[in-house]
Amino acid sequence: MDSIMIIEQLALWGDEATQEHPATFTTYLADPMPEHEDVRRPAAIICGGGSFTHVGVHEKEPVALAFLQAGYQAFTLDYVTSSTGDVSYPNPEADLARMVATVRANAADWRVDPARVVVVGFSAGGFVCASLATSWRGNTLPRLVGAPSESIRPDAVVLGYLALDYAHLCRMQLKDPRIDLRVPKTGGKTGRDLLNDYGRMIAEGEPTDDELLAALDSICPTMHVDRHVPPVFMWGTADDDTAPVAQLYPFAQRLAEEGVVHELHVFDRGGHSRSVANANSEHGDAEKQEAVRPWFNLALSFLARVM
């Protein structure tokens, strides 16, 4: 039997967070009883959502505690956001790659099985996790992290209501003829302006509308699926207006075409941002939470089969 100990928040890239590398992480570790000292747990690295402006608190500790209770050592990652630094691609992805390598480097001290490291992402954090899953073999992330590609590869990926294809989101939303009328508390900017601002925050620079869509297409994880992608579990809801579930089907098709082990669940309702759908993450949305609650046990069963 293990007793629970929550360890301190730590800087990811050195002894202290810096302007260049502001990312931090928090460890949620089970401290073993003497008769279990040699037991190694799988690790879950959790990336909450927040539109790349922040990391949502309801997708951090509640998720970590759920995985901890399920037998994992858990880590929540505060990757770079627009409130802390340069959020353009691939900076958040480099933070996650560094986190995976860090967990493996500290596997003995943290009682982690280095061959069972899963990344868990929600909404924008799901994009970060999917990006790592599809690009860990490239040159960019290993170079930024200063580690071999094998050390940053997750052993499995869990994705919840992820914002997977930002070009798709822009194209779909820009079809809405009312979007230029949406100007709530934005200093006079229209909805179209805000979408372009958001895309440029991720893609960097000052591209034209067409260049922006091309840039967002180029970083979409669906475009980079190959047979080396680790097993993927993903779920969404049919009534999610923030991250439409239609994004997930092309991704699942590419996984199938490449022979990647995967599982996809689409719940008929639930909206967006439901986290682990338990009492720790509920915020006046009990009915929607109940609709998606099965996802967590389904994910645990999937992970037990593939890792």
C-alpha positions in Angstrom: 0.0 0.0 0.0 1.3 3.5 -0.9 0.9 6.7 1.0 0.3 9.9 -1.0 2.8 12.7 -1.1 2.5 15.9 -3.2 6.0 17.2 -4.1 6.9 20.8 -4.9 6.5 22.7 -8.1 9.8 22.7 -10.1 11.3 24.6 -13.0 11.5 22.5 -16.1 14.6 23.8 -17.9 16.9 24.6 -14.9 17.0 25.5 -11.3 14.7 28.4 -11.9 12.1 29.4 -14.5 13.4 32.2 -16.8 11.8 34.5 -19.4 13.1 32.3 -22.2 12.0 29.1 -20.5 9.1 29.8 -18.1 7.7 26.3 -17.9 7.2 24.6 -14.6 5.8 21.3 -13.4 4.3 19.7 -10.3 4.9 16.1 -9.2 2.2 14.0 -7.5 4.0 10.9 -6.3 3.0 7.9 -4.3 5.6 7.4 -1.5 6.0 3.6 -1.1 5.6 1.6 2.1 8.8 -0.4 2.8 7.4 -3.7 1.3 6.8 -1.9 -2.0 10.1 0.0 -2.4 11.0 -1.6 -5.7 7.7 -1.1 -7.4 7.8 1.2 -10.5 4.6 3.0 -11.6 3.6 4.2 -15.0 3.8 8.0 -15.4 1.1 10.4 -16.6 2.2 13.8 -17.8 -0.9 16.1 -17.9 -1.3 19.2 -20.2 -4.4 21.2 -19.4 -6.1 23.4 -21.9 -6.6 27.1 -21.8 -6.4 28.5 -25.4 -2.6 28.9 -25.0 -3.3 31.9 -22.8 -3.1 29.9 -19.5 -3.4 26.3 -18.2 -6.8 25.6 -16.7 -6.6 24.6 -13.1 -9.5 22.1 -13.4 -7.4 20.1 -15.9 -4.4 19.9 -13.7 -4.6 18.7 -10.1 -8.0 16.9 -10.4 -6.6 14.9 -13.3 -3.3 14.2 -11.5 -5.1 12.9 -8.5 -7.3 10.6 -10.6 -4.2 9.1 -12.3 -2.4 8.9 -8.9 -5.4 6.9 -7.5 -5.3 4.7 -10.5 -1.7 3.7 -9.8 0.3 6.2 -11.8 2.9 8.7 -10.8 1.4 12.0 -12.0 2.9 15.3 -13.3 1.1 18.4 -14.3 3.0 20.6 -16.8 2.6 24.4 -17.0 3.9 24.7 -20.5 4.6 28.2 -21.9 1.5 30.2 -22.7 0.9 33.8 -23.9 0.8 35.0 -20.3 4.3 33.6 -19.6 6.2 33.8 -22.8 6.4 33.0 -26.5 3.6 30.5 -27.3 4.3 30.1 -31.0 5.0 26.6 -32.3 7.0 24.6 -31.3 7.7 26.2 -27.9 4.9 24.4 -25.9 5.8 21.2 -27.7 9.4 21.6 -26.7 8.3 22.0 -23.1 6.4 18.7 -23.2 9.3 16.9 -24.9 11.6 18.2 -22.2 9.1 17.0 -19.6 9.0 13.4 -21.0 12.8 13.3 -21.1 12.9 14.7 -17.5 10.6 12.0 -16.2 12.7 9.3 -17.8 15.9 10.8 -16.5 14.5 10.8 -13.0 12.7 7.5 -13.2 14.6 5.8 -10.4 14.1 8.7 -7.9 10.4 9.1 -8.8 9.7 5.4 -9.0 8.6 5.5 -12.6 8.7 2.8 -15.2 10.5 4.6 -18.1 8.8 2.4 -20.6 5.4 3.4 -19.6 5.2 7.2 -19.9 1.9 8.6 -21.2 1.0 12.2 -22.1 -2.5 13.4 -21.4 -3.8 16.5 -23.0 -7.0 18.5 -23.0 -8.1 21.1 -25.6 -5.0 23.2 -26.4 -3.0 20.8 -24.3 -4.3 18.0 -26.5 -2.8 19.8 -29.5 0.6 19.9 -27.7 0.4 16.2 -26.9 -0.7 15.2 -30.4 2.1 17.4 -31.9 4.7 15.6 -29.8 3.2 12.2 -30.7 3.5 12.9 -34.4 6.8 14.8 -34.5 9.1 13.2 -31.9 11.2 11.6 -34.6 11.9 14.9 -36.4 15.0 17.1 -35.9 13.4 20.1 -34.3 12.2 18.8 -30.9 15.3 16.6 -30.1 17.5 19.6 -31.0 15.6 22.0 -28.8 15.5 19.7 -25.9 19.1 18.5 -26.3 18.1 14.8 -26.0 17.8 11.8 -28.4 14.4 11.4 -30.0 13.8 8.1 -28.2 13.9 9.9 -24.8 11.1 12.3 -25.8 8.7 9.7 -27.3 5.6 9.1 -25.2 4.6 5.4 -24.8 1.0 6.3 -25.2 -1.2 9.4 -25.7 -4.6 10.3 -24.2 -6.4 13.3 -25.8 -9.6 14.9 -24.6 -11.7 17.3 -26.6 -8.6 18.5 -28.3 -8.2 21.5 -30.5 -6.4 19.4 -33.2 -6.7 21.4 -36.5 -6.6 25.2 -36.1 -6.9 25.8 -39.8 -10.1 23.8 -39.8 -11.4 25.8 -36.8 -10.6 29.1 -38.6 -12.2 27.9 -41.8 -15.4 26.7 -40.1 -15.8 29.7 -37.9 -15.1 32.2 -40.7 -18.0 30.7 -42.7 -20.3 32.2 -40.0 -21.7 35.5 -41.5 -22.3 36.8 -38.0 -18.7 36.5 -36.8 -17.8 40.1 -37.7 -20.6 41.2 -35.3 -19.1 39.5 -32.3 -17.2 42.3 -30.5 -17.8 41.6 -26.7 -15.2 43.5 -24.6 -12.5 43.3 -27.2 -11.5 46.9 -27.6 -13.4 47.1 -31.0 -12.0 44.0 -32.6 -14.3 41.8 -34.6 -14.6 38.1 -34.2 -12.7 37.7 -37.5 -9.9 39.9 -36.1 -9.7 37.8 -33.0 -9.5 34.5 -34.9 -6.6 35.9 -37.0 -4.9 37.2 -33.8 -5.2 33.7 -32.2 -3.8 32.0 -35.3 -0.9 34.3 -35.5 -0.1 33.8 -31.8 0.4 30.1 -32.6 1.9 30.4 -36.0 4.1 33.5 -35.3 4.7 36.4 -37.6 2.3 38.6 -39.6 1.0 36.3 -42.4 -1.8 37.1 -44.7 -5.1 35.2 -44.1 -4.1 32.6 -46.8 -0.5 32.4 -45.4 -2.0 31.9 -41.9 -4.2 29.0 -42.9 -1.2 27.4 -44.8 1.0 27.8 -41.7 -1.7 26.3 -39.4 -2.2 23.4 -41.9 1.6 22.7 -41.8 1.6 22.3 -38.0 -1.6 20.2 -37.8 -0.7 16.8 -36.2 -3.0 15.0 -38.8 -0.5 16.1 -41.5 2.4 14.3 -39.7 0.9 10.9 -38.8 3.1 8.0 -39.6 3.5 4.4 -38.4 5.8 5.6 -35.5 3.1 7.4 -33.7 2.5 5.8 -30.2 -0.9 4.3 -29.3 -3.6 7.0 -29.1 -6.8 7.2 -27.1 -9.0 10.2 -27.8 -12.4 11.4 -27.0 -14.7 14.3 -27.7 -18.4 15.3 -27.7 -20.8 15.7 -30.6 -22.0 19.1 -29.2 -18.6 20.7 -28.6 -18.6 24.1 -30.3 -15.2 25.0 -29.1 -13.3 22.1 -30.5 -15.6 20.4 -33.0 -15.4 16.7 -33.1 -15.2 16.7 -36.9 -11.5 17.4 -36.5 -10.9 14.0 -34.9 -12.1 11.8 -37.8 -9.4 12.7 -40.3 -6.8 12.1 -37.6 -8.3 8.7 -36.7 -8.4 7.8 -40.4 -4.7 8.6 -40.8 -3.9 6.6 -37.7 -5.8 3.6 -39.2 -4.1 4.0 -42.5 -0.7 3.9 -40.8 -1.6 0.9 -38.6 -1.3 2.9 -35.4 -3.2 1.4 -32.4 -5.9 3.9 -31.4 -9.3 4.2 -29.8 -11.8 7.0 -30.4 -15.0 7.8 -28.4 -17.5 10.4 -29.3 -20.1 11.1 -26.6 -23.5 12.5 -27.8 -23.3 15.4 -25.4 -21.0 17.0 -22.8 -19.7 20.1 -24.5 -16.2 21.3 -23.9 -13.8 21.3 -20.9 -15.2 18.5 -18.8 -11.8 17.3 -17.4 -12.1 14.0 -15.5 -15.8 14.5 -14.9 -15.7 13.9 -11.2 -16.5 15.9 -8.0 -13.0 17.5 -8.1 -13.5 19.0 -11.6 -17.3 19.7 -11.5 -18.4 23.4 -11.8 -22.1 23.5 -12.1 -22.2 21.1 -15.0 -23.2 17.8 -13.4 -25.4 16.6 -16.3 -22.6 17.2 -18.9 -20.1 15.6 -16.5 -22.2 12.5 -16.2 -22.4 12.1 -20.0 -18.7 11.9 -20.5 -17.6 10.3 -17.2 -16.9 6.9 -18.7 -13.9 8.2 -20.6 -11.5 7.9 -17.8 -12.0 4.2 -17.1 -12.0 3.5 -20.8 -8.7 5.3 -21.1 -7.2 3.3 -18.2 -8.3 0.0 -19.9 -6.7 1.1 -23.2 -3.5 2.1 -21.5 -3.3 -1.2 -19.6 -3.5 -3.1 -23.0 -1.0 -1.0 -24.9 1.8 -0.2 -22.3 
